Each structure stands twice: as C-alpha cells, then as structure tokens.
Amino acid sequence: MFEYFSIEEYHTRLRTEQTTCTEVVQYYLKRIREYQHLNAYIEVYADEAIQRAAQLDEQRKEVGLQGKLHGVVIALKDVICYKGHKVSAASNILKEFTSVYSATAVERLIAEGAIIIGNCNCDEFAMGSTNENSAYGKVLNAIDETRVPGGSSGGSAVAVQAGLCMVSLGSDTGGSVRQPADFCGIVGLKPTYGRVSRYGLIAYASSFDQIGIFSSNVQDAALILEIISGKDEFDSTVSTKEVDDYSKKLQTNKKFKFAYFEEALNHKSIDSEISTAIHQRIAALKKDGHSVSAVKFDLIDYIVPAYYILTTAEASSNLSRYDGVKFGYRTNTSGVALNDFYKQTRTTGFGKEVKRRIMLGTFVLSAGYFDAYFTRAQKVRRLLYEQIQSVFKEYDFIILPTSPVTAFKFGEKAEDPIAIYLADIYTVMANLVGVPAISLPLFKHSNGMPFGLQLMATHFDELSLLQASDQVLSENKK
Ligand code: GLN
C-alpha cells in the first residue's frame, strides 16, 4: 500500500521500483472517492491523470526520472487556470467557463513532470475565511467534520490534510493559504508579492494576490516554490530576481534573530491557549540559542480595516469584467435592455459575500468618500510598510500566531461578517506589506484542533524563512 511522506522519498521509491506513478494515481483516485463527502474537489481529472502516469512510467523505464516533480500529484485551487479545464472561482458567474491558457505556475509544474489531479473548492473569488461562500457548497475539515477547513483555499488545504494529493496550490490575498493551513494542521506558504507570477490567477485584489503552497512538510514547499517562482514575461509585477535552490539549502544550524509583538500576542481577540503556546515556543527558541525580542507595534487595530478597504476597492474594479457578455454565465436576455441585463446577470451570478464586497469597494472609491477611506487606508499601508521594514533591519523574522482562534464550527459566524474579517488580524499584515510568510503546524488545542505558528521574513528572503521553518519543525519532532 502506498503511503506518502515527501517528494524526495517518493522519488527514491520510484527509482528503486517500489512503486509506479500509475499505482500512485490509482491510490489517490480511490482515496478521493472515499473522502468525497469532504467536498475538497470540484472536479477530478481521473482519465487524464491515469494516462499521464502511464506515460511518465514509460519514460522512467526508458530514461529515468525526468523532471524535479516526476509523477508528483498536485491539486489546484479553482482560481488558477489550467488550459482546457473548467475554472470558476467557485462562482455561478463563471460556471462552465473553460480556461483558454494555463497559469505560468501550472505550466512550470507540468514541465517538471507533475500530474494535475483536479481543481479544489474555495470561497467564491477567494473571498472568505471558511469556504462557506462557495457555489459548490462547504468543505469539511477532516479532523472534525463539524468544523470549517478555513478559507478561502479550504479545498486545497483539505486535499493535502486528508491525503488526497501530495501538494496543492492556493492563493493568498490576506491569509487564504496560511489560515486554512493553520486550521487543518499542515504547512502553508505565501511567497513575497512578485515572487510567483500571477498570470492565470483569477484576480481578487491585484496588489495583494499571490499563489501559495500547501504541503505536509517544509521540503516539499521549498521545492515547489523554486519551480513556480521567477520572472515571467506575462506578468510585469513579477520580480526578475534570481530564484534560489531553496530545497537544496534548507538545512542549517544558523542562529536567527526573531521579533514578536506583545500587542499581537496579548490582543483581546486571541484564544488564551494560542497565546500561551506561542509564548512557550518563544521561550524554547531562546533556549535553542536564537535571539527573540519583543518589539513595539502600535498599528495592530488599523490593519484589518485598511485591508478590507483596499481589497474591496481593488475587487470592485477587478470583478467589473463579469458582466454576462465576456465570460461564463448570463441571464435570459430576451427583451432586456443592456443595463438591466448587466444588473440581472450580476445579481443572480454573484453570491452574497462577493456582492457585499463589490458594494463596499465601490463605496470607498466613490467621489465623496475616496479620501476618507481609500486614501487613508493607503496611508496606513505605507505606515505599516515602514514599521515592518524597520523591524527587518534588525531582525530576521517576526513571529505571530496565524489565527487568533482554531477552526470555526459551521455557521458559527455566518451572520456576523465583521467577526470573520477581524479574525484575519495576523495574516493580512504580510499581504499589506508584500513580505513572505508561512504557517507551521506545531500545536494542538484542548478542543482537539491543530493550530500553527506564523513566521514572516523580509521581501524575497524565502530561503531564510524556509530554513528557519525547517529548524523549528525538526526541533518540534525531537
Ligand atoms: N479572509 C480573507 C478575505 O476574505 C483572505 C482572503 C484571501 O487571502 N484570498 O479577504
């Protein structure tokens, strides 16, 4: 029986002929069927995956393993385009829409021999923290099925958590990779803004969005990152900086300098067990010879409002393209005037949360309110950027919780969107500033749910971030 540990270990088994890609794909397809009720996948590309596995097995027999991801089984969030396959951002407005090209990240995975097994459920247009805002229904957390997996990339997280693929891609605009990773007990990495091309990623808030990675260990995340990162002529915001061989340089016994914010760890919204666990981890890091210091941070209560003003503003503009003419769904057009046609299509095509955000975004951009909301939020973003930059002049990392709470019960906050927004307090910071951040599965709450530790590094220092993550997780296993 196949059991998955890491890409490296899987490749050893392929080389020594202890398994084949075909056997592995069959194993995953069977598991996906067994765990169908979790609703992690929207569509599974079973026939294609079987065919590709057979080709890869032939290739291995003839010339050996070709790419760095030979036969690696990967799932994509339903906001990432894969040519010839449906992509809908879990929205009715894009149901039945087929991608006409592949995202750069997807092309790079395939070029290294990956097998794309399916696309995963998520919150509509990546807006949400519970995966309850999906046109395909909710996704269940495999550890406790009465709880949410987090969002918006809930399906991608559960696909890794429940062993329904080896690694998966999600997108992280304000925490949508790190928070579900935290709720599901896996690794979730958001790279620096501009590290990974956004070409082929359906836009939510373009100055925040990044493709991120879910995995069960740091090594896998490092390998996937080095493959999908780097310059791309189709995305002018992507950096031309060289990409490190992260996966080869992971192990170090360097001693690092960590900072943390008491204002964050003692915030009124945080569960006391989470705060205690992080304080204990800080003490353990010091004992291991790292330096850890408290740093003053006074912007904590401004960041969630700034995030929701700026992202809804960008979303209201990005989502204006879904008008029933160019993409996907449209209402019955007979005898309807053009404006009414737009209105009806958008009224019935978008879900409640997306409409709430389009209205909020339109409001904060409107003539009379622009300066009071949008301009002020931009100023907060600038201040935050400067404060965080100055911390990184002295420290390698900032330690934060990933989420103030463990996975919500279904419906727990359904009538209170503000409460859900406020729970993004620790993740939106990295997106507002554009720095990389990772959630590491370290802790278990007395309610039985996992939770993580978040590390943030300075722009483009994914290498140190992954090295420290590897150390922290290995220390934890001892
Ligand atoms: N929960 C956040 C939001 O709803 C994060 C979304 C994301 O990162 N895509 O905006």
Residues whose N, C-alpha, C, O or C-beta is under 5 A from the ligand:
A	BS01	LIG	A126 M127 G128 S129 G151 S152 S171 D172 T173 G174 G175 S176 D424
